[in-house]
Amino acid sequence: MAIDRTGLAEFLRRRRESLQPEDVGLPRGRRRRTSGLRREEVAGLCHMSTDYYARLERGTGPQPSPQMVAAIAQGLRLSLDERDHLFRLAGHNPPTRGVDSEHISPGMLRIFDHIDDTPAEIVTELGETLRQTPLGVALTGDLTVYDGPSRSIGYRWFTDPETRHRYAPDDHPFLTRMFASGLRGVVTLRGPGSRAADLAELLLARSDEFREVWNDHEIGIRPREVKNFIHPEVGALELTCQTLLDPGQSHALLVYTATPGSDSYDKLRLLSVIGSRSDRPAELNHDGRKGE
């Protein structure tokens, strides 16, 4: 499939011009002359250089990789039909739709873009974090940096001891049972050969603890509404988790809030100021990849 440079350029330009700053959580400013987003704003949303994006809009850039096309589709808040169209214009077959899709719906992103004062994240049914608010990164670290099976918090829970340090020790036994039960539910739903089944097989081979709880065949253990985090700088936080589900994409938006006037509320306010210097996301290369 060949790239349609002219069609790609025109489509990108039209989609950019149709978006307003408030649509993607950006301030409008007082001296804005363009009716839509600026190229540098779209480039930032897509995690690529302004020059790279501008060349695509001019029809003079290289053929973008599927990973770059996916980033552009997400940055421009495209629907699934628009995403598939963009892939074809760029000379690639569109990704499959369904439960394994990581394309976040525009509606969920619009909600996420307007959450700026509390920790929040968008996750897949396997607990893979797709997006985090800055305060979410400050609370738990940048959970989008992992690759392969380690992208799943359930996998990390049984294979990476560092994962447990952010959660209250008294909750560890429950979380161990919950992650195993949750994975069993997804394996049953998606069947043999699914990513969930592959993840379970990996854990059975690598974790004695997982094998023990897996063999209990527990099912239906739901996450508790109240989460108890341990932050290395501000200490213990008791947060309430509200969940918004997108069943079409099998994604969930998790929003963590503290009761006003509580100690945890004050700690969240402090965390929003100091952040977590060691957990800031890595710098991005010109092509949008995270640096070493």
C-alpha positions in Angstrom: 0.0 0.0 0.0 1.5 3.3 -1.1 1.5 6.5 0.9 -0.9 9.2 -0.4 1.2 12.3 0.5 -1.3 14.8 -0.8 -4.3 13.2 0.8 -2.3 12.8 4.1 -1.3 16.4 4.2 -4.8 17.7 3.5 -6.4 15.4 6.0 -3.9 16.4 8.8 -4.3 20.1 8.0 -8.1 19.9 8.1 -8.2 17.9 11.4 -5.7 20.3 13.0 -7.7 23.4 11.9 -10.9 21.8 13.3 -9.6 21.4 16.8 -9.6 24.2 19.3 -7.2 24.5 22.3 -9.9 23.8 24.8 -10.8 20.6 23.0 -7.4 19.1 24.0 -6.9 20.8 27.4 -4.7 23.6 26.2 -5.1 27.3 27.1 -6.3 29.5 24.3 -4.2 32.6 25.1 -5.0 36.2 24.1 -3.0 36.5 20.9 -4.2 33.5 18.9 -4.6 34.2 15.2 -5.2 30.8 13.8 -8.7 29.4 14.1 -7.5 25.9 15.1 -4.4 24.4 16.7 -0.9 25.5 15.8 1.4 23.0 14.3 3.7 23.1 17.3 0.7 22.3 19.6 -0.3 19.2 17.5 3.4 18.1 17.4 3.5 18.3 21.2 0.3 16.3 21.5 1.7 13.7 19.2 5.1 13.6 20.9 7.1 14.5 17.9 9.1 17.5 16.6 7.3 20.4 15.0 9.5 20.1 11.9 8.6 16.5 11.5 4.9 17.2 11.7 5.1 20.3 9.5 6.8 18.3 6.8 3.9 15.7 6.8 1.4 18.6 6.4 3.4 20.0 3.5 3.6 16.5 1.9 7.4 16.5 2.0 8.0 14.3 5.0 9.1 10.6 5.1 6.5 7.9 5.3 5.6 7.8 9.0 5.8 4.4 10.8 2.7 2.7 12.1 3.7 3.8 15.6 3.9 7.4 14.5 0.6 7.2 12.7 -1.0 5.9 15.9 0.5 8.8 17.9 -0.8 11.3 15.4 -4.3 9.7 15.4 -4.4 10.0 19.2 -2.9 13.5 19.3 -5.6 14.7 16.8 -8.3 13.0 18.8 -9.5 10.9 15.8 -12.4 8.5 15.9 -11.7 4.9 14.9 -12.9 5.5 11.4 -10.7 8.5 11.1 -7.8 6.6 12.5 -8.2 3.8 10.0 -8.4 6.4 7.2 -5.2 8.1 8.4 -3.4 4.7 8.4 -4.4 4.0 4.8 -3.4 7.5 3.7 0.0 6.9 5.3 0.4 3.6 3.4 -0.3 1.2 6.2 -3.0 -1.3 7.1 -5.1 -0.1 10.1 -4.6 -1.9 13.4 -7.3 -4.3 14.4 -10.2 -3.0 16.4 -11.5 -4.6 19.5 -10.3 -5.4 23.0 -6.6 -5.1 22.1 -6.9 -1.7 20.6 -5.0 1.0 22.4 -6.7 3.9 20.6 -8.5 5.9 23.2 -11.9 7.2 22.2 -12.1 11.0 21.6 -14.9 11.3 24.2 -12.8 9.7 27.0 -9.8 11.9 26.0 -11.9 15.0 26.1 -12.8 14.2 29.7 -9.2 13.2 30.6 -7.8 16.4 29.0 -9.8 18.5 31.5 -8.6 16.7 34.6 -5.7 18.8 35.8 -6.0 18.9 39.6 -6.0 15.3 40.6 -4.3 12.0 39.8 -6.0 10.1 36.9 -5.1 7.5 34.3 -6.5 5.6 31.4 -5.9 1.8 31.5 -6.6 -1.3 29.5 -8.4 -4.3 30.8 -5.0 -5.8 31.6 -4.0 -2.8 33.7 -1.7 -1.2 31.1 -1.6 2.5 31.6 -2.1 4.5 28.4 -2.3 8.0 29.8 -1.6 9.7 33.1 -2.2 13.2 34.3 0.9 15.0 35.7 -0.4 14.5 39.2 -0.9 10.8 38.4 2.7 10.6 37.4 3.7 12.3 40.6 1.7 9.9 42.7 2.7 6.5 41.2 5.6 7.3 38.8 5.4 7.3 35.0 3.6 4.0 34.3 3.7 4.4 30.5 7.4 3.7 30.2 7.1 -0.1 30.5 7.4 -2.5 27.5 6.0 -6.0 26.9 4.2 -7.8 29.6 5.6 -5.4 32.2 3.1 -2.8 31.0 0.5 -4.7 33.0 0.4 -3.7 36.7 -0.8 -7.2 37.5 2.3 -8.7 35.9 4.6 -6.2 37.6 3.0 -7.0 41.0 4.3 -10.5 40.8 7.6 -9.9 39.1 8.9 -6.4 40.2 9.1 -5.8 44.0 9.3 -2.0 43.4 5.7 -2.0 42.3 4.5 -2.8 45.8 6.3 0.0 47.4 3.6 2.5 46.4 0.9 0.6 48.1 0.1 0.2 51.9 1.6 -3.1 53.1 -1.7 -4.1 54.8 -3.4 -4.1 51.4 -0.8 -6.4 49.7 -2.5 -9.7 50.4 -5.8 -8.4 49.0 -4.2 -6.9 46.0 -2.4 -10.2 45.3 -5.7 -12.0 45.2 -7.4 -9.2 43.3 -4.8 -9.2 40.5 -4.9 -13.0 40.1 -8.7 -13.0 40.2 -9.0 -10.1 37.7 -6.6 -11.8 35.2 -8.5 -15.1 35.5 -11.7 -13.2 34.6 -10.2 -11.7 31.5 -8.6 -15.0 30.4 -12.1 -16.6 30.7 -13.7 -13.8 28.8 -11.1 -13.6 26.0 -10.2 -17.3 25.7 -7.1 -19.3 24.9 -4.5 -17.5 22.7 -5.5 -14.1 24.0 -3.0 -11.7 25.4 -4.5 -12.3 28.9 -3.9 -16.1 28.5 -0.3 -15.4 27.4 0.2 -13.2 30.5 -1.1 -15.9 32.8 1.2 -18.4 31.3 4.2 -16.1 31.8 3.3 -15.5 35.4 2.8 -19.2 36.1 6.3 -19.9 34.8 7.9 -17.0 36.7 6.2 -16.5 40.0 5.6 -19.1 42.8 3.3 -16.7 44.5 1.1 -16.2 41.4 0.9 -20.0 41.0 -0.3 -20.4 44.5 -3.1 -17.8 44.3 -4.0 -18.8 40.7 -4.6 -22.3 41.9 -7.2 -21.1 44.3 -9.5 -20.2 41.3 -10.9 -17.1 42.9 -13.0 -15.0 40.7 -14.9 -11.7 41.0 -12.6 -9.9 43.5 -13.3 -6.3 42.7 -11.0 -3.3 43.3 -11.8 -1.4 46.5 -13.1 2.1 46.1 -10.6 3.4 48.6 -6.9 3.1 47.7 -4.0 3.4 50.1 -0.9 4.7 48.5 2.6 5.3 50.0 4.5 8.1 48.4 8.2 8.5 49.0 8.0 12.2 49.7 4.5 12.9 51.2 3.9 9.5 52.8 0.5 7.7 53.1 -2.5 8.9 51.1 -6.0 7.5 51.3 -7.7 8.2 47.9 -11.1 7.4 46.5 -11.1 5.9 43.0 -13.9 6.7 40.6 -14.1 4.7 37.4 -15.5 5.5 34.0 -15.7 2.6 31.6 -15.5 2.6 27.8 -16.8 -0.9 27.0 -16.3 -0.4 23.2 -12.5 -0.1 23.8 -12.3 -2.0 27.1 -10.6 1.0 28.6 -11.2 2.6 32.0 -10.6 6.1 33.2 -9.5 6.0 36.9 -9.7 9.3 38.9 -8.3 9.5 42.4 -9.6 12.1 44.8 -9.2 12.9 48.5 -11.8 14.0 50.9 -11.6 17.8 51.3 -10.1 18.8 54.6 -8.4 15.5 55.1 -4.7 14.9 55.6 -4.6 13.2 52.2 -6.2 16.2 50.6 -3.5 18.4 52.0 -0.8 15.9 50.8 -2.3 15.9 47.3 -2.1 19.7 47.2 1.5 19.5 48.3 2.3 16.8 45.7 0.9 19.0 43.0 3.5 21.6 43.9 6.6 19.5 44.5 5.8 16.7 42.1 8.2 13.8 42.1 11.5 14.7 40.5 12.7 11.1 40.1 9.4 10.2 38.3 9.3 12.8 35.5 8.9 11.3 32.1 11.9 10.8 29.9 12.8 13.4 27.2 11.4 12.6 23.7 13.6 12.2 20.6 12.7 14.0 17.4 10.7 11.0 16.2 8.6 10.8 19.3 10.4 7.9 21.0 11.5 8.2 24.6 15.2 8.7 25.1 17.5 6.3 26.9 
